[in-house]
Amino acid sequence: MSRFVETSVSPYSSQKTKEIQLTDLQRLLQNLLTYILILLLSVSLVLFSGWFSPAYAYRGLASIGSTLIAQIDPESNFVTEAVEKVESAVVQVNVSRTLGGDVPDVLKPFLGGARAVPPSAQILRGIGSGFVIDPAGLILTNAHVVDEADTVTVSFQDGRILTGKVLGKDPVTDVAVIEVQAENKLPTVVMSDSDKVRQGQWAIAIGNPLGLQETVTVGVISGTERSSIDIGIPDKRIGFIQTDAAINPGNSGGPLLNAKGEVIGINTAILRGAQGLGFAIPINAAAAIAQQLITTGKVEHPYIGIQMVTLNPQVKQQINNAPNSKIQVEDDQGILVVEVGRGSPAAKAGLRPGDVISAINNQPVTKANIVQRLLDKVGVGGNLQMDVRRNGQIVALTVQPEQLPNIQTR
């Protein structure tokens, strides 16, 4: 005996289904009408712009099509466009000097495979990079590229080789300026604002590694304000831009570009034994140093004579837990004075190890690089009004920066 199960559909449910289907259809028609209206409006604008001239309208539509094609053209991209803007202004710097000069180990690879000729000649030859910053013949490069060079020549993209003269060099920031005499005005680069550089943005490095002219590598900005101590050249006084764009021996002095083809830094150093760790001098700092070298041949470097560290909870804990630490820190932020140089401006003003600088000239300071910027701003002989926390109290001190001793720029 068979059983039949009867099922019934509620009239309300059937009606609800029809309403949903009708709503979906209305939404689809509305979207379709919107697309058609946008298309008609675009064509109407083109026709109206050409006063209803079919020929002009056709050209307008063709132009739009060409733009779209250009955007997807695999042979055209921002890197090639950026390189084309600056390649004629990027140069190879060739140097030679008698043996005996001292170049920091971390910088030696940047001489582009610097090689000694037979011992009887006693000459060291090297290759670096640079770029033109003034059409009259001024070229920016690294100080270590031209350090103690007896002769300097500059090779251009068009095959010209001109004799160079070192106007000045600053070993503290590793910036140098070369001058060449050219018959005609030279092409120059465009400089960007390196203070606006951010992690993750595109970076393009151009240089002459191992004499291979106009080598281009691409990466991103990996970090900013990297201290010279972090990258193994503690005698340099600059905050570096870090990039993973490949920087190789011979790139030293070449430009680091943004996506627009504007210079944001000077390629300077790499970390030995590591890949994807290149460093560049921010162009704002380099340009300021270059201007002093061009004008006076020397650079003013104010100093106060302290070793400092930026405080945070982790640093505080590490210092307080260190078995041989002579300092106990109570603050979680500020600038901790670790050491004070004997006879330094800081010592004369009364700064002590363990002091925490909280403000300078009424501006709160929470990072060491801010202290350096304020120091450079006031200059030698200026006044730094410091608010210092010491033993739970605020102490007001005035420090007068002096010229950093033993600086040679020529």
Secondary structure per residue as TSV (DSSP state, phi and psi in degrees):
chain	resnum	aa	ss	phi	psi
A	1	M	-	360.0	127.2
A	2	S	-	-93.1	147.3
A	3	R	-	-113.6	137.8
A	4	F	-	-113.6	128.6
A	5	V	-	-101.7	120.4
A	6	E	-	-93.1	129.3
A	7	T	-	-116.1	146.6
A	8	S	-	-127.3	150.3
A	9	V	-	-107.3	128.3
A	10	S	-	-68.1	133.6
A	11	P	H	-57.4	-35.4
A	12	Y	H	-65.7	-42.1
A	13	S	H	-63.9	-41.4
A	14	S	H	-63.4	-43.0
A	15	Q	H	-65.1	-37.8
A	16	K	H	-65.3	-39.4
A	17	T	H	-63.2	-43.2
A	18	K	H	-62.7	-37.0
A	19	E	H	-66.0	-39.4
A	20	I	H	-65.5	-43.2
A	21	Q	H	-62.8	-39.9
A	22	L	H	-65.8	-40.0
A	23	T	H	-63.6	-43.0
A	24	D	H	-62.2	-40.1
A	25	L	H	-66.4	-41.3
A	26	Q	H	-62.8	-41.1
A	27	R	H	-64.1	-41.3
A	28	L	H	-62.6	-43.4
A	29	L	H	-65.7	-38.8
A	30	Q	H	-63.3	-43.0
A	31	N	H	-63.4	-41.5
A	32	L	H	-63.5	-42.9
A	33	L	H	-64.3	-37.5
A	34	T	H	-62.0	-45.1
A	35	Y	H	-62.3	-41.0
A	36	I	H	-65.9	-41.2
A	37	L	H	-63.3	-41.1
A	38	I	H	-62.2	-43.6
A	39	L	H	-63.1	-45.3
A	40	L	H	-64.5	-38.7
A	41	L	H	-65.3	-40.1
A	42	S	H	-62.6	-44.9
A	43	V	H	-65.7	-38.9
A	44	S	H	-63.7	-40.3
A	45	L	H	-62.7	-41.4
A	46	V	H	-63.6	-44.2
A	47	L	H	-64.9	-43.4
A	48	F	H	-64.4	-38.0
A	49	S	H	-62.3	-31.1
A	50	G	T	-98.1	19.8
A	51	W	T	49.6	44.6
A	52	F	T	63.5	25.2
A	53	S	-	-85.3	116.0
A	54	P	H	-59.4	-38.3
A	55	A	H	-65.0	-43.7
A	56	Y	H	-68.2	-39.1
A	57	A	H	-62.3	-39.3
A	58	Y	H	-63.6	-42.2
A	59	R	H	-63.7	-38.3
A	60	G	H	-63.2	-45.1
A	61	L	H	-65.7	-37.2
A	62	A	H	-64.7	-37.1
A	63	S	H	-64.2	-42.6
A	64	I	H	-61.2	-42.4
A	65	G	H	-63.1	-40.7
A	66	S	H	-64.2	-38.9
A	67	T	H	-63.2	-43.0
A	68	L	H	-63.6	-40.2
A	69	I	H	-65.1	-40.2
A	70	A	H	-62.8	-34.4
A	71	Q	H	-68.3	-25.7
A	72	I	T	-108.0	7.9
A	73	D	-	-67.0	115.9
A	74	P	T	-67.0	-17.6
A	75	E	T	-87.1	-5.8
A	76	S	-	-120.6	125.4
A	77	N	-	-151.7	174.2
A	78	F	H	-66.9	-26.1
A	79	V	H	-68.6	-49.6
A	80	T	H	-62.1	-38.3
A	81	E	H	-66.2	-40.0
A	82	A	H	-65.7	-42.8
A	83	V	H	-65.4	-41.3
A	84	E	H	-61.2	-27.9
A	85	K	H	-71.8	-28.4
A	86	V	H	-120.3	-12.0
A	87	E	G	-58.7	-33.4
A	88	S	G	-72.8	-15.7
A	89	A	G	-99.1	-4.9
A	90	V	E	-91.7	132.7
A	91	V	E	-126.0	165.1
A	92	Q	E	-104.0	130.2
A	93	V	E	-103.3	119.2
A	94	N	E	-107.5	126.5
A	95	V	E	-129.0	153.9
A	96	S	E	-144.1	148.5
A	97	R	E	-159.8	159.5
A	98	T	E	-70.3	150.4
A	99	L	T	-66.9	153.6
A	100	G	T	125.2	-17.1
A	101	G	-	-69.6	155.3
A	102	D	-	-112.0	116.0
A	103	V	-	-115.9	130.8
A	104	P	-	-53.0	140.3
A	105	D	T	-54.8	-39.1
A	106	V	T	-66.5	-20.5
A	107	L	T	-98.3	-17.1
A	108	K	G	-57.2	-39.7
A	109	P	G	-59.2	-24.7
A	110	F	G	-76.5	-2.6
A	111	L	G	-81.3	14.7
A	112	G	T	66.6	42.3
A	113	G	S	77.8	41.2
A	114	A	-	-50.4	130.5
A	115	R	E	-133.7	142.0
A	116	A	E	-89.5	139.6
A	117	V	-	-81.7	177.0
A	118	P	-	-47.3	144.4
A	119	P	T	-51.8	-32.1
A	120	S	T	-62.8	-29.0
A	121	A	T	-81.4	-32.4
A	122	Q	-	54.5	43.9
A	123	I	E	-122.9	135.4
A	124	L	E	-109.6	126.8
A	125	R	E	-113.4	143.8
A	126	G	E	-146.2	164.9
A	127	I	E	-130.6	135.2
A	128	G	E	-137.4	-167.1
A	129	S	E	-128.9	170.1
A	130	G	E	-169.1	178.9
A	131	F	E	-151.9	148.2
A	132	V	E	-79.3	128.5
A	133	I	E	-112.6	-9.5
A	134	D	E	-143.3	130.3
A	135	P	T	-62.8	-15.6
A	136	A	T	-76.3	-9.7
A	137	G	T	117.6	28.6
A	138	L	E	-99.0	130.7
A	139	I	E	-125.4	134.7
A	140	L	E	-98.8	135.7
A	141	T	E	-153.6	-168.9
A	142	N	-	-93.1	147.6
A	143	A	H	-63.6	-37.8
A	144	H	H	-70.4	-17.6
A	145	V	H	-69.1	-39.4
A	146	V	H	-106.6	10.4
A	147	D	T	-58.2	122.2
A	148	E	T	55.9	26.6
A	149	A	-	-71.4	135.3
A	150	D	S	-82.6	-37.6
A	151	T	E	-134.6	144.8
A	152	V	E	-134.2	127.6
A	153	T	E	-126.3	153.9
A	154	V	E	-124.3	124.2
A	155	S	E	-100.8	129.7
A	156	F	-	-102.9	165.1
A	157	Q	T	-59.9	-34.1
A	158	D	T	-82.2	6.1
A	159	G	S	99.6	-10.7
A	160	R	-	-68.7	143.2
A	161	I	E	-126.9	116.1
A	162	L	E	-115.1	147.1
A	163	T	E	-73.5	135.3
A	164	G	E	-110.8	150.8
A	165	K	E	-123.6	129.9
A	166	V	E	-79.6	110.0
A	167	L	E	-70.7	-34.8
A	168	G	E	179.1	156.8
A	169	K	E	-143.7	146.6
A	170	D	E	-123.3	101.6
A	171	P	T	-66.5	-20.4
A	172	V	T	-69.5	-37.3
A	173	T	T	-108.6	-6.0
A	174	D	T	64.4	41.4
A	175	V	E	-117.6	140.0
A	176	A	E	-141.9	155.6
A	177	V	E	-124.3	129.6
A	178	I	E	-111.1	143.7
A	179	E	E	-117.4	133.9
A	180	V	E	-124.2	155.2
A	181	Q	-	-103.7	114.5
A	182	A	-	-117.8	148.4
A	183	E	S	-68.4	-36.7
A	184	N	S	-118.8	166.1
A	185	K	-	-63.5	140.6
A	186	L	-	-93.2	148.3
A	187	P	-	-67.5	146.3
A	188	T	-	-124.7	164.0
A	189	V	-	-88.1	167.4
A	190	V	-	-109.2	129.6
A	191	M	B	-95.0	139.8
A	192	S	-	-97.5	-177.0
A	193	D	-	-98.2	103.5
A	194	S	G	-69.6	-15.0
A	195	D	G	-68.0	-18.2
A	196	K	G	-95.0	1.5
A	197	V	-	-67.0	135.5
A	198	R	-	-129.1	152.6
A	199	Q	T	-60.3	138.1
A	200	G	T	96.7	-15.4
A	201	Q	S	-77.4	159.4
A	202	W	E	-65.2	147.9
A	203	A	E	-138.6	134.9
A	204	I	E	-126.3	123.5
A	205	A	E	-106.7	134.2
A	206	I	E	-126.9	137.5
A	207	G	E	-174.1	-162.7
A	208	N	-	-129.5	63.0
A	209	P	G	-62.5	127.3
A	210	L	G	54.9	28.9
A	211	G	G	82.6	2.7
A	212	L	-	-83.0	96.5
A	213	Q	T	-64.7	147.4
A	214	E	T	57.0	41.5
A	215	T	E	-77.9	132.3
A	216	V	E	-117.5	131.1
A	217	T	E	-130.4	154.2
A	218	V	E	-129.3	143.2
A	219	G	E	-163.9	-150.0
A	220	V	E	-131.6	167.7
A	221	I	E	-78.2	118.6
A	222	S	E	-90.7	-24.4
A	223	G	E	-173.7	165.3
A	224	T	E	-132.3	162.8
A	225	E	E	55.7	40.5
A	226	R	E	-77.0	128.0
A	227	S	-	-76.0	157.1
A	228	S	T	-64.5	-30.4
A	229	I	T	-65.1	-38.5
A	230	D	T	-61.8	-32.0
A	231	I	T	-105.9	9.2
A	232	G	T	89.8	13.8
A	233	I	-	-129.8	72.2
A	234	P	T	-64.5	-15.8
A	235	D	T	-80.4	-6.8
A	236	K	-	-90.0	140.9
A	237	R	-	-115.2	78.6
A	238	I	-	-160.5	153.3
A	239	G	-	-99.9	120.6
A	240	F	E	-92.1	153.4
A	241	I	E	-89.7	131.9
A	242	Q	E	-102.1	136.9
A	243	T	E	-140.8	154.7
A	244	D	-	-100.2	4.8
A	245	A	S	-63.1	129.9
A	246	A	-	-60.0	121.7
A	247	I	-	-117.1	122.4
A	248	N	-	-120.0	166.8
A	249	P	T	-52.1	127.0
A	250	G	T	104.3	-13.8
A	251	N	-	-76.5	-15.4
A	252	S	T	-56.9	127.4
A	253	G	T	95.3	-11.8
A	254	G	-	-78.9	166.3
A	255	P	E	-84.1	146.1
A	256	L	E	-105.7	124.0
A	257	L	E	-109.1	158.3
A	258	N	-	-92.6	-175.5
A	259	A	T	-66.4	-18.4
A	260	K	T	-88.6	-2.3
A	261	G	S	83.7	18.4
A	262	E	-	-97.7	144.4
A	263	V	E	-76.4	127.9
A	264	I	E	-114.3	-10.8
A	265	G	E	-170.5	171.4
A	266	I	E	-111.1	119.0
A	267	N	E	-60.2	130.2
A	268	T	E	-133.2	-46.6
A	269	A	E	-147.6	158.4
A	270	I	E	-132.3	160.8
A	271	L	-	-96.7	120.7
A	272	R	T	-63.1	141.6
A	273	G	T	79.6	5.4
A	274	A	-	-128.4	149.3
A	275	Q	S	-112.4	145.0
A	276	G	S	74.8	22.2
A	277	L	-	-126.2	89.7
A	278	G	E	-117.0	155.9
A	279	F	E	-135.6	144.6
A	280	A	E	-134.9	147.4
A	281	I	E	-79.4	126.7
A	282	P	E	-56.5	136.3
A	283	I	H	-66.1	-28.6
A	284	N	H	-60.8	-46.2
A	285	A	H	-67.8	-42.3
A	286	A	H	-63.1	-40.8
A	287	A	H	-65.8	-39.1
A	288	A	H	-65.4	-41.9
A	289	I	H	-65.1	-43.6
A	290	A	H	-60.0	-39.2
A	291	Q	H	-63.2	-40.0
A	292	Q	H	-65.9	-40.0
A	293	L	H	-64.7	-40.3
A	294	I	H	-67.3	-39.4
A	295	T	H	-78.9	-46.1
A	296	T	H	-121.8	-13.2
A	297	G	S	80.2	1.5
A	298	K	S	-142.7	167.3
A	299	V	-	-127.0	136.4
A	300	E	-	-88.1	124.6
A	301	H	-	-123.8	94.3
A	302	P	E	-68.9	142.5
A	303	Y	E	-143.0	156.7
A	304	I	-	-119.9	-12.7
A	305	G	-	84.0	44.1
A	306	I	E	-127.7	153.2
A	307	Q	E	-102.7	127.6
A	308	M	E	-133.5	161.1
A	309	V	E	-143.6	142.4
A	310	T	E	-75.6	128.8
A	311	L	E	-88.2	143.0
A	312	N	-	-152.7	172.1
A	313	P	H	-55.9	-36.8
A	314	Q	H	-68.4	-45.7
A	315	V	H	-62.7	-41.9
A	316	K	H	-56.9	-46.2
A	317	Q	H	-65.3	-41.4
A	318	Q	H	-62.7	-41.9
A	319	I	H	-67.5	-45.8
A	320	N	H	-68.1	-27.9
A	321	N	H	-91.6	-9.1
A	322	A	-	-65.6	129.1
A	323	P	T	-63.5	-31.0
A	324	N	T	-104.3	14.4
A	325	S	-	-71.0	130.8
A	326	K	-	-95.6	2.3
A	327	I	-	-122.6	136.1
A	328	Q	-	-116.3	125.8
A	329	V	-	-105.0	134.2
A	330	E	-	-105.3	-18.1
A	331	D	-	-95.2	147.1
A	332	D	S	-94.2	-13.7
A	333	Q	S	-146.7	164.1
A	334	G	E	118.2	-170.5
A	335	I	E	-116.1	113.8
A	336	L	E	-83.1	128.9
A	337	V	E	-85.3	112.4
A	338	V	E	-86.9	-45.0
A	339	E	E	-140.3	153.1
A	340	V	E	-126.6	123.6
A	341	G	-	-67.6	140.3
A	342	R	T	-66.6	128.9
A	343	G	T	75.5	7.4
A	344	S	S	-79.2	164.9
A	345	P	H	-55.8	-36.5
A	346	A	H	-65.6	-41.5
A	347	A	H	-64.8	-40.7
A	348	K	H	-63.1	-32.7
A	349	A	H	-81.7	-13.7
A	350	G	T	103.1	10.3
A	351	L	-	-68.0	145.2
A	352	R	-	-130.8	154.2
A	353	P	T	-59.6	136.1
A	354	G	T	99.6	-16.0
A	355	D	-	-65.9	147.5
A	356	V	E	-118.6	115.4
A	357	I	E	-80.6	121.4
A	358	S	E	-105.1	-25.3
A	359	A	E	-155.0	148.2
A	360	I	E	-132.0	124.7
A	361	N	T	51.7	45.2
A	362	N	T	67.3	14.2
A	363	Q	E	-112.2	122.1
A	364	P	E	-59.8	140.4
A	365	V	-	-123.5	125.9
A	366	T	-	-124.6	-4.0
A	367	K	S	-135.7	145.6
A	368	A	H	-63.7	-33.5
A	369	N	H	-66.6	-25.0
A	370	I	H	-68.5	-39.2
A	371	V	H	-59.8	-44.5
A	372	Q	H	-62.9	-40.6
A	373	R	H	-64.9	-42.6
A	374	L	H	-66.8	-35.3
A	375	L	H	-64.0	-46.1
A	376	D	H	-64.8	-32.3
A	377	K	H	-68.0	-43.9
A	378	V	H	-77.5	-29.5
A	379	G	-	75.5	179.0
A	380	V	T	-65.1	130.4
A	381	G	T	87.4	-5.0
A	382	G	-	-78.0	-174.2
A	383	N	-	-121.6	131.3
A	384	L	E	-112.1	107.5
A	385	Q	E	-85.8	110.5
A	386	M	E	-107.4	137.0
A	387	D	E	-100.8	117.1
A	388	V	E	-119.9	131.5
A	389	R	E	-91.2	124.0
A	390	R	E	-141.7	117.9
A	391	N	T	54.9	42.0
A	392	G	T	79.6	2.9
A	393	Q	E	-121.0	157.4
A	394	I	E	-94.8	124.1
A	395	V	E	-115.1	130.8
A	396	A	E	-96.8	126.2
A	397	L	E	-131.0	151.7
A	398	T	E	-119.5	120.7
A	399	V	E	-111.8	131.9
A	400	Q	-	-106.6	109.8
A	401	P	-	-62.6	148.1
A	402	E	E	-120.6	169.1
A	403	Q	E	-68.0	132.1
A	404	L	-	-58.8	124.4
A	405	P	S	-71.7	157.7
A	406	N	S	60.0	44.8
A	407	I	-	-102.8	124.2
A	408	Q	-	-118.8	127.9
A	409	T	-	-117.1	-0.4
A	410	R	-	-125.8	360.0
